[in-house]
Amino acid sequence: MQKAERTFNPQTGRILPDLSKKANAMNTTTENAKTTRTKGNNIVMSFVDEKGNPAKAPQDGCRGVHAQLMKTGNTDFLDLRTLVNPDGTPSDMLFRLAAFGAATLGRNEVNTTPEEDGPEEAEQKLLARWQGFRAGSYRAMSVGSATPVILLALERALLAFESPEGERLTEDAIAAKLSIWRAKYDGDGIEDEKAQAKARRDAIRDLRGVPDIRAAEKAIIDEREAARIAARPAKSLSDI
């Protein structure tokens, strides 16, 4: 353990910042735009990227976890790049940490779902979070009846997008685009109901004008129909 003022990251050659003044802000867990305060301010955890920059949640380039003990003033840095086998492959410990993280985040999705939303919504949030991991997104894919299929299609298309140079959109860039189009779809700032309906039609038309989004929308609709069929009791010709 090191004193906070001497915290040094040898991988990047940078001194990590003293986060003690941000304890109240950093000592929270932020998931899906909801913030839940943890009990006490005994420790501040931040996720450090390959350039040595701290963040409250794992961002692109995350390479380790920085801990600052508020009562002792000591710190430690867990560099995930050291958790590898001699041949450079991920160690079993790295997989175990990842498994624990996936389980914890999945449990949080279920346990933080309001009772009035029902167990089906809690289940969908868990599945959406893990589907987000599979799609390369730390946060959950949008779920719930309040999210229109066309916006889900936009999100899926953005996650799959790759520029001619092989670059992909960051999570923040995707979130920003989704926020813009959600506002257009909802007709934010428009009071007249007819004008709101027109804004929604215009947003749907514009989004469906993009082949990638149109294909993603069809895929989502097909997947939902397949899931509904699979959930029905199996019958044979003799039952008909």
C-alpha positions, 0 to 999 in steps of 0.5 A: 500500500502507498500513501495517496500523495505518492501513488504511481503507475509504473505502466504509464509513468503517471502519478494517479490523482488523489481522489479523496476530495471526490469521495462522495461523488466517486463512492457510488455505483452508476448503472443504466443511468441510475446512481445508488449510494453505497454505505459510508465513505471508507473507500473510493474505487476508480477504473483506470485506463491505459493512459492512467485516467480514472473513471467511475465505471470501466471505459474503453481501454480500462486496464486496472482498478485504483483503490483509495482507503479514506481513513488510512490515506493509503492506496493500491492499484490492481493492474489487470495486465499482470494477470496473464499466463507466461504465454500471454494468455489471460490467467484463470484469475482474470476469468474468475474476476470477470465471472464475479463481475458479470454475476454481480452486475446481473444480480444488481439488474434483478435486485434493483428492478422495482417490484411493480415492474414484475419478475419478467422485467427483472429477467429482461434486464439481466438478459439485456445486460449480459447481451450487452457484454456479448455485443461489446458494450459494458452497459445494458442493451435497452430493454422494456416496453418503453423502448420502441423497436426502432430505437433498439434497432438503432442501438444494435446498428450503432454497436455493429458499425465499423468505419472503413478504417476499422474504428468502432463507436465508443459507448459514450458516442452511442449513448449520445446518438441514442439520446438525440434520437429518443428526444426526436422520437418523443418530440421533446419540447413539443406540446401539441399532440398532433405535432408530437405524433408527426415528430415520431413518424418523422423520426421512424421514417428517417431511421428506417431510411438507413439500411443497417437500422432497417435490417436490425429492426427486422432481426429484432422483430423476427427474434421476438416472434421466434421467442414467442413461438418457442415459449408456446407448449409443443404440439403435434399434428395429432393435437390439431 
